[in-house]
């Protein structure tokens, strides 16, 4: 699935991402640091997954150290951007 007009405060830009579902019960330490997309009320933001517990995922959506929590059902993993179609997103 593609998500367009995603605000990426980490890099100060707007991008489009190909995504895949985020299944909270299947998260592993290898998912730490992956890019997630938060979707709510017609807006989207890209962040870096830093931790999860009790059904809540925490991600950084800017260059700072502050993280925000969201229900796993409001997040998807970013697979690649249309800007870098041949390069996977970390």
Rosetta blueprint (number, residue, H / E / L):
1 X L
2 X E
3 X E
4 X E
5 X E
6 X E
7 X E
8 X E
9 X L
10 X L
11 X L
12 X L
13 X E
14 X E
15 X E
16 X E
17 X E
18 X E
19 X E
20 X E
21 X E
22 X L
23 X L
24 X H
25 X H
26 X H
27 X L
28 X L
29 X H
30 X H
31 X H
32 X L
33 X L
34 X L
35 X E
36 X E
37 X E
38 X E
39 X E
40 X E
41 X L
42 X L
43 X E
44 X E
45 X E
46 X E
47 X E
48 X E
49 X E
50 X E
51 X E
52 X E
53 X E
54 X L
55 X L
56 X E
57 X E
58 X E
59 X E
60 X E
61 X L
62 X L
63 X L
64 X L
65 X L
66 X L
67 X L
68 X E
69 X E
70 X E
71 X E
72 X H
73 X H
74 X H
75 X E
76 X E
77 X E
78 X E
79 X E
80 X E
81 X E
82 X L
83 X L
84 X L
85 X L
86 X L
87 X L
88 X E
89 X L
90 X L
